[in-house]
């Protein structure tokens, strides 16, 4: 079913689902913005307006491929684990260099988040845990795994 959808999907929808595939949880608005500003695989859609992204989100939500999380405005996006897995596998196989580069972008983003050299609370550790997750995928051998 997802293979069929990919043939009919618009470029921005595929790229958004590939962004989602980089995470093992919901993607935040800040994380999406960082990927749009730094990841190579998003260049074709990086200049889209907020309204155009809203349209993309609406289309994916109407198909049940994207779930928005937020009170009144979209702050986080998630998808079913099988949808995430499908787009993760396709992304890793079809564009391993972009896959690794995107994880490098996220590793750098999360590694720069802590405000203390030695975090004191669980909340301060979360960005470092996320950096480790993305750091593992930077290696081309991990992308091929």
C-alpha positions as MATLAB code, in Angstrom:
seq = 'XXXXXXXXXXXXXXXXXXXXXXXXXXXXXXXXXXXXXXXXXXXXXXXXXXXXXXXXXXXXXXXXXXXXXXXXXXXXXXXXXXXXXXXXXXXXXXXXXXXXXXXXXXXXXXXXXXXXXXXXXXXXXXXXXXXXXXXXXXXXXXXXX';
ca = [
       0.000    0.000    0.000;
       2.768    2.462    0.904;
       4.629    1.623   -2.307;
       1.505    2.564   -4.251;
       1.191    5.831   -2.334;
       4.800    6.769   -3.109;
       4.094    6.733   -6.838;
       1.198    9.189   -6.443;
       2.702   11.362   -3.700;
       4.003   14.866   -4.122;
       7.682   15.583   -3.511;
       7.076   17.521   -0.295;
       5.043   14.622    1.158;
       7.823   12.105    0.502;
      10.431   14.428    1.972;
       8.332   15.054    5.090;
       7.835   11.306    5.585;
      11.577   10.797    5.114;
      12.187   13.449    7.775;
       9.855   11.505   10.068;
      11.805    8.313    9.340;
      14.927    9.795   10.918;
      13.296    9.742   14.361;
      12.100    6.960   16.645;
       9.484    9.315   18.103;
       7.515   12.412   17.131;
       9.379   15.191   15.303;
       9.131   18.696   16.748;
       8.656   21.921   14.858;
      12.197   23.021   15.806;
      13.677   19.732   14.570;
      11.815   20.041   11.272;
      13.051   23.612   10.873;
      16.634   22.537   11.576;
      16.450   19.763    8.983;
      14.954   22.168    6.437;
      17.832   24.558    7.037;
      20.698   22.064    7.029;
      19.927   18.632    5.535;
      20.857   18.062    1.909;
      17.914   15.870    0.967;
      15.381   18.647    1.667;
      16.855   21.297   -0.633;
      14.086   20.923   -3.215;
      11.427   21.939   -0.654;
      13.395   24.081    1.817;
      11.854   27.319    0.519;
       8.227   26.273    1.050;
       6.080   28.681    3.006;
       4.361   27.773    6.271;
       1.052   27.706    4.383;
       2.452   25.229    1.834;
       3.709   23.014    4.669;
       0.292   23.176    6.318;
      -1.252   21.945    3.055;
       1.273   19.088    2.938;
       0.481   18.153    6.552;
      -3.250   18.272    5.845;
      -2.892   15.934    2.849;
      -0.844   13.411    4.846;
      -3.216   13.587    7.820;
      -6.224   13.010    5.577;
      -4.554    9.818    4.326;
      -3.743    8.691    7.882;
       0.017    8.869    7.268;
       0.732   11.728    9.659;
      -0.501   12.533   13.155;
      -0.236   16.086   14.504;
       0.388   16.623   18.167;
      -0.434   20.034   19.626;
      -3.260   21.940   21.212;
      -4.271   24.390   18.488;
      -1.219   24.572   16.257;
       1.043   21.823   15.042;
       4.037   21.544   17.351;
       4.930   17.866   16.823;
       4.286   15.318   14.086;
       4.237   11.579   14.363;
       3.318    8.602   12.221;
       2.562    4.941   12.691;
       5.709    2.842   13.315;
       5.083    0.831   10.131;
       4.912    4.020    8.062;
       8.128    5.235    9.709;
       9.817    1.877    9.077;
       8.799    1.807    5.407;
      10.150    5.283    4.669;
      13.252    4.674    6.808;
      14.141    1.530    4.864;
      13.517    3.162    1.484;
      15.506    6.275    2.433;
      18.467    4.232    3.738;
      18.545    2.020    0.641;
      17.946    4.666   -2.016;
      19.979    7.567   -0.610;
      22.503    6.319    1.972;
      24.685    9.439    1.724;
      21.725   11.736    2.417;
      20.577    9.396    5.209;
      23.956    9.671    6.952;
      24.224   13.431    6.359;
      20.747   14.020    7.822;
      21.690   12.084   10.944;
      24.917   14.138   11.174;
      22.764   17.286   11.084;
      20.556   15.932   13.883;
      23.554   14.701   15.898;
      25.096   18.185   15.783;
      21.743   19.763   16.665;
      21.183   17.593   19.748;
      24.822   17.631   20.872;
      24.672   21.441   20.990;
      21.435   21.539   23.048;
      22.730   20.924   26.614;
      23.519   24.083   28.550;
      25.832   22.389   31.069;
      28.925   20.327   30.375;
      27.716   17.757   32.909;
      23.902   17.573   32.858;
      22.314   17.425   36.290;
      18.768   16.355   35.478;
      17.035   13.835   33.250;
      15.682   16.663   31.078;
      19.215   17.930   30.494;
      20.300   14.417   29.441;
      17.558   13.860   26.848;
      19.292   15.826   24.041;
      22.456   13.812   24.632;
      20.560   10.530   24.387;
      19.037   11.754   21.150;
      22.472   12.779   19.862;
      23.758    9.253   20.518;
      20.835    7.763   18.579;
      21.562    9.941   15.543;
      25.333    9.598   15.916;
      25.088    5.847   15.456;
      23.482    6.304   12.027;
      26.203    8.651   10.734;
      28.442    5.750    9.711;
      27.867    4.447    6.175;
      28.175    0.890    7.535;
      25.289    1.581    9.943;
      23.229    2.961    7.064;
      23.789   -0.269    5.140;
      22.809   -2.433    8.142;
];
